[in-house]
């Protein structure tokens, strides 16, 4: 179990970093709650795959 936590720690840090980048006031005002969640998921997937955000 501890090994799984260590392996996921890097991914969790990247997700936290990219969520912080996405959560700007402009995005918070633009999207509705459901659209925001979908847009954030798409952004996170893009950011993790491309890693050039």
Backbone as numpy.savetxt, mean C-alpha at the origin, in Angstrom:
# Nx Ny Nz CAx CAy CAz Cx Cy Cz
6.82 -20.50 13.09 6.00 -19.31 13.09 6.87 -18.04 13.09
7.93 -18.02 13.87 8.78 -16.83 13.90 9.41 -16.56 12.56
9.76 -17.63 11.85 10.38 -17.46 10.54 9.41 -16.76 9.59
8.13 -17.11 9.64 7.14 -16.47 8.79 7.05 -14.98 9.07
7.11 -14.61 10.33 7.04 -13.20 10.69 8.23 -12.44 10.15
9.41 -13.04 10.21 10.60 -12.37 9.71 10.55 -12.23 8.19
10.02 -13.25 7.51 9.93 -13.19 6.06 8.93 -12.13 5.63
7.86 -11.96 6.37 6.83 -10.99 6.02 7.14 -9.58 6.49
8.11 -9.41 7.34 8.42 -8.10 7.90 8.80 -7.10 6.81
9.58 -7.54 5.84 9.99 -6.65 4.76 8.82 -6.22 3.91
7.94 -7.16 3.62 6.75 -6.84 2.82 5.85 -5.88 3.59
5.69 -6.14 4.89 4.85 -5.26 5.71 5.41 -3.84 5.75
6.72 -3.71 5.82 7.34 -2.37 5.82 7.12 -1.67 4.48
7.24 -2.43 3.38 6.98 -1.83 2.07 5.53 -1.39 1.94
4.60 -2.22 2.40 3.19 -1.85 2.34 2.92 -0.59 3.16
3.51 -0.51 4.33 3.34 0.67 5.18 3.87 1.92 4.48
5.03 1.79 3.86 5.65 2.91 3.14 4.78 3.38 1.98
4.30 2.41 1.17 3.50 2.77 0.01 2.11 3.29 0.39
1.54 2.77 1.49 0.26 3.31 1.95 0.41 4.76 2.37
1.53 5.08 3.01 1.79 6.45 3.43 1.91 7.37 2.22
2.54 6.87 1.16 2.67 7.66 -0.07 1.29 7.90 -0.69
0.43 6.89 -0.66 -0.89 7.01 -1.30 -1.85 7.88 -0.49
-1.72 7.88 0.81 -2.68 8.58 1.68 -2.36 10.08 1.79
-2.54 10.77 0.68 -2.38 12.22 0.67 -3.78 12.83 0.66
-3.92 14.05 1.11 -5.24 14.67 1.19 -5.98 14.69 -0.15
-5.25 14.84 -1.23 -5.88 14.87 -2.55 -6.62 13.55 -2.83
-6.00 12.42 -2.51 -6.65 11.13 -2.73 -7.78 10.90 -1.75
-7.61 11.34 -0.52 -8.65 11.15 0.49 -9.93 11.91 0.13
-9.79 13.08 -0.46 -10.96 13.87 -0.84 -11.58 13.38 -2.14
-10.78 12.82 -3.02 -11.24 12.47 -4.36 -12.10 11.20 -4.38
-11.70 10.16 -3.64 -12.36 8.86 -3.70 -13.43 8.71 -2.63
-14.48 7.96 -2.96 -15.42 7.53 -1.92 -14.73 6.42 -1.13
-15.34 5.98 -0.03 -14.69 4.97 0.82 -14.42 3.67 0.08
-15.40 3.19 -0.66 -15.20 1.91 -1.37 -14.22 2.08 -2.53
-14.34 3.18 -3.24 -13.40 3.42 -4.34 -11.98 3.63 -3.83
-11.87 4.25 -2.66 -10.55 4.48 -2.07 -9.84 3.16 -1.78
-10.57 2.22 -1.19 -9.98 0.93 -0.88 -9.52 0.22 -2.14
-10.35 0.25 -3.18 -9.97 -0.38 -4.44 -8.77 0.31 -5.08
-8.76 1.62 -5.06 -7.65 2.37 -5.65 -6.36 2.13 -4.87
-6.46 2.06 -3.55 -5.28 1.81 -2.74 -4.72 0.41 -3.02
-5.60 -0.59 -3.15 -5.15 -1.94 -3.47 -4.43 -1.97 -4.82
-5.00 -1.30 -5.80 -4.37 -1.26 -7.12 -3.03 -0.54 -7.07
-2.96 0.55 -6.33 -1.71 1.27 -6.19 -0.65 0.41 -5.51
-1.03 -0.28 -4.44 -0.08 -1.13 -3.72 0.42 -2.26 -4.61
-0.48 -2.86 -5.36 -0.06 -3.93 -6.27 0.92 -3.39 -7.31
0.60 -2.24 -7.88 1.49 -1.62 -8.86 2.84 -1.27 -8.25
2.81 -0.68 -7.06 4.04 -0.24 -6.41 4.94 -1.44 -6.07
4.34 -2.53 -5.63 5.13 -3.71 -5.29 5.70 -4.40 -6.52
4.96 -4.38 -7.60 5.44 -5.04 -8.81 6.50 -4.21 -9.53
6.28 -2.90 -9.63 7.19 -2.04 -10.38 8.32 -1.52 -9.49
8.00 -1.19 -8.24 8.96 -0.67 -7.25 9.71 0.57 -7.76
9.02 1.39 -8.48 9.62 2.62 -8.97 8.70 3.80 -8.65
8.12 3.75 -7.47 7.16 4.77 -7.05 7.89 5.85 -6.31
